Amino acid sequence: MCVSTSIEMVARYLSMYQMAGFRDFCAKEPGGCIPTKLEDQLGRFCKSKNIPIPPYVNFVGVDPSTLLSDLDAAGLPYAHTYGQCPRYVNWMNPTGKISHMVFSVKFCHRYAVVVDNNAIGGVDAATGAIFEWMSVDEEVRRMKYGDNSAWVFAFLVPPPPPCP
């Protein structure tokens, strides 16, 4: 459920209240998610609520850097694959390689910020921090999975207002 959870987190961040319930809608279907399945689910969800499908980008490719820079310049969060992460290294998974999707709120010249929907209680047990900060190169490296590609999804709607 990491894909639909991350997509709904992006929608909530953007105050897209019409997308509430997307995760639960997707939970009724078996199996994981791939980009084409997500597009199908998004279309059927919006049809079931009688709302237009919001504009979005659904990118799969080796180098998402330009897209991420453009999204950040527009103030837009995005969901993306997480193919590896040191927090997932353990005796059963010594490489930390995973098939997962997370939500990012920032990608700029020096750093990126990720929120992992698996990290209930935060990414740092000592502080309860929910944001995982890293260099932009590290975020792009972590996005890669399987065939060395990344999957990035973003709604192309007005960004949230700036913090006061």
C-alpha positions in Angstrom: 0.0 0.0 0.0 3.0 2.3 -0.1 2.2 3.7 -3.5 -1.4 4.7 -2.8 -0.4 5.9 0.7 2.3 8.1 -0.7 0.0 9.5 -3.4 -2.7 10.3 -0.8 0.0 12.0 1.4 1.0 14.2 -1.6 -2.7 15.1 -2.1 -3.1 15.9 1.6 0.0 18.1 1.6 -1.6 20.0 -1.4 -5.0 20.3 0.3 -6.6 18.2 -2.4 -9.4 17.1 -0.1 -11.3 15.5 -3.0 -8.6 12.8 -3.1 -9.4 11.7 0.5 -9.9 7.9 0.5 -7.7 7.1 -2.5 -5.6 4.7 -0.4 -8.6 2.9 0.9 -10.0 2.6 -2.6 -6.8 1.0 -3.8 -6.7 -1.3 -0.8 -9.7 -3.3 -2.1 -7.5 -4.6 -5.0 -4.9 -7.3 -4.8 -1.3 -7.0 -5.6 1.2 -4.2 -5.6 1.3 -1.2 -7.9 3.1 -0.1 -11.1 2.8 3.2 -13.0 0.1 1.9 -15.4 -2.0 0.4 -12.6 -1.7 3.7 -10.7 -3.1 5.6 -13.6 -6.0 3.2 -14.0 -6.8 3.4 -10.2 -6.6 7.2 -10.3 -9.0 7.3 -13.2 -11.5 4.9 -11.6 -11.3 6.6 -8.2 -12.0 10.0 -9.7 -14.9 8.5 -11.8 -16.4 6.9 -8.6 -16.4 10.3 -6.9 -17.5 12.2 -10.0 -14.5 14.5 -10.0 -12.0 15.3 -12.7 -8.7 13.6 -12.7 -6.2 16.1 -11.4 -3.3 16.9 -13.8 -0.2 14.9 -12.9 3.2 13.6 -14.0 4.0 9.9 -13.8 7.7 9.6 -14.7 9.7 6.4 -15.0 13.4 6.8 -16.1 17.0 6.7 -15.2 17.5 10.4 -14.5 14.7 12.2 -12.7 16.9 15.2 -11.6 15.4 17.7 -14.1 11.9 16.8 -13.2 12.7 17.0 -9.4 14.3 20.4 -9.8 11.2 21.6 -11.8 8.8 20.3 -9.1 10.8 21.9 -6.4 10.9 25.2 -8.2 7.1 25.0 -8.5 6.9 24.2 -4.7 5.4 20.8 -5.4 5.9 17.6 -3.4 6.1 14.2 -5.1 6.0 10.5 -4.4 8.9 8.3 -5.6 10.3 4.9 -5.4 12.8 4.0 -2.7 14.9 1.2 -4.0 17.4 1.3 -1.2 17.8 2.8 2.3 20.2 2.2 5.2 17.2 2.1 7.6 16.1 -1.2 5.9 19.5 -2.9 6.4 19.2 -5.9 8.8 20.2 -9.5 9.0 17.5 -10.5 6.6 18.3 -7.7 4.1 22.0 -6.9 4.4 21.9 -4.6 1.2 19.0 -2.5 2.2 17.4 -3.0 -1.2 13.7 -2.6 -1.2 10.7 -2.0 -3.4 9.0 0.9 -1.7 7.5 4.3 -2.4 7.8 7.4 -0.2 6.8 11.1 -0.2 9.3 14.0 -0.7 8.6 17.6 0.3 11.9 19.1 -0.9 14.6 18.7 -3.6 16.9 21.7 -4.0 20.5 22.4 -4.8 21.9 20.8 -1.6 19.4 18.6 0.1 16.2 16.5 -0.3 13.6 15.7 2.4 11.7 12.4 2.5 8.8 11.2 4.6 8.6 7.4 4.8 5.1 6.0 5.3 6.6 2.9 6.9 8.4 4.9 9.6 5.5 5.2 12.0 6.7 7.3 14.9 9.4 8.8 12.8 12.7 7.9 11.0 14.7 8.6 14.2 13.4 6.7 17.2 15.4 8.9 19.6 13.8 12.2 18.4 10.6 11.1 16.6 11.7 13.1 13.6 9.5 12.4 10.6 11.7 14.1 8.0 14.7 12.2 6.5 17.3 14.7 5.2 19.9 13.8 2.6 21.8 15.2 -0.3 20.0 15.4 -3.6 22.5 12.9 -5.1 21.7 10.5 -2.3 17.9 10.8 -2.8 18.3 10.1 -6.6 20.5 7.1 -5.7 17.9 5.8 -3.3 15.1 6.2 -5.9 16.8 3.6 -8.2 15.5 0.1 -8.2 15.6 -3.1 -10.3 16.6 -1.8 -13.8 18.3 1.3 -12.3 15.3 3.5 -13.0 13.2 5.7 -10.7 9.4 6.2 -10.6 8.2 9.7 -9.7 4.6 10.8 -9.4 3.4 14.4 -8.7 0.1 16.3 -9.0 0.5 19.4 -11.1 -1.7 21.7 -9.1 -1.0 25.0 -7.3 1.4 24.5 -4.4 0.4 25.0 -0.8 0.9 28.4 0.7 4.3 29.2 2.2 4.9 28.8 5.9 4.2 32.0 7.9 
